[in-house]
Amino acid sequence: MTKYLEERKTADGTVYYAFNPSRGVRDALNLRYKKFTIKREATAYCQQVALEYALHRRKNEGTVKIDDDSVLGLINFYKTTQEWLKLAENSQTFYDLQLRTATDLDFEHSRMTFGQQRAKNITATQADKLFTMIQRQYSDHRAAHVVKVLRKVYNVGFRHDKVPSNPFSNMKIPGLATRKVLWEPEQVMKLIETADAMGHPSIGTITLLAYDLCARPGDMRQLTWANYHDEQFAYIQEKTKTIMGVAASPRLIERLKHHHQYDSLDLERIGCIAICETTGKPYSKDLLVKYFARIRKQSGLPTHLQLRDLRRTGATEMAEAGCTEDELRAVTGHQSREILATYVRPTMKLATSAINKRFAS
């Protein structure tokens, strides 16, 4: 909405800020032209209007007929194909966010959003313009992600003769910086100790599972006792559908023995391994994030440390210990060297090991 905010001057040179939204926004929210003397207040108002307009669109989109030939129509078609259906639930949620970012934009001073434009009429020039708009209103990262998802949508549409070409192919977009955050072993243990002390050993268990198995937290919070047998884990990665078989570490074996109760009748453990002590149920994604943040704060650990970084940290530690590429991929489930390289962060220890191996003779 900040694109509708203009800095203007009165005849005597006094600066003011004018909010003059499009006809569609005015009609939807019953708004009118508005003046501000303080830029901060004007910007805050724009952000509030943007939120209200987004909620309005969500509320009414189910009652509005979507043109099959529009970008939204193409997206709906994409969601009926195997390319969409095979995605993990988390990936679908992420894709939806990127697609909504694009489709909700008022495009090229028209009275239609990008989603209402005819899909086959979108040109490479317009694709570039969409990228620039999202860059300015959000960030380079959001713009790059949006383009990557739209590229997939148009690829599917092109293969099924829905569009004559893909305007998002061959776009030169800034490379997304690979996340490189690593935990120190002492930090991992500190978080686990704090979780136990706060009465949430389940968070400590998920943390150790993700760290020692080099696994995604989403997979670890859903692990059941049926996935654990003879001190080994067998499960299917939600994101990639890769079948995993990984031995538990000695400390993980001990934790599972001492921190989780057996069924009172037959001493057989059932259900999810990590059960929230407050709800008595398995963790949802949001609940896990919520409790992890509380425990991290109580631990005094840096806020940039996230559960997802434990997978990278564990993989890096294995590489430092001299594990081969095949051994690493067996534990992480990565199918290619290129993808694995984004998880194993180069460190001084790895570099030193490489030099030592080269000149060992």
Buried (B, 14 or more C-beta within 10 A) or exposed (E): BEBBBEEEEEEEEEEBBBBBBBEBBBEBBEBEEBEBEEEEEBBEBBEEBBEBBEEEBEEEBEEEEBBEBBBBBBBEBBBEBEBBEEBBEEBBEBBEEBBBBBBBBBBEEEEBBBBBBBBBEBEBEBBBBBBEBBBEBEEBEBBBBBBBBBBBBBBBBBEEEBBEEBBBEEBEBEEEEEBEBBBEEEBBBBBBEBBBEBEBBBBBBBBBBBBBBBBBBBBBBBBBBEBBEEEEBEBEBBBBEBEBEBBBBEEBBEBBEEBBEEEEEEEEBEEBBBBBBEEEEBBEBEBBBEBBEBBBEEBEBEEEBBBEBBBBBBBBBBBBEEBEEEEBBBBBBBEEEEEBEEBBBEBEEBEEBEEEEEEEE
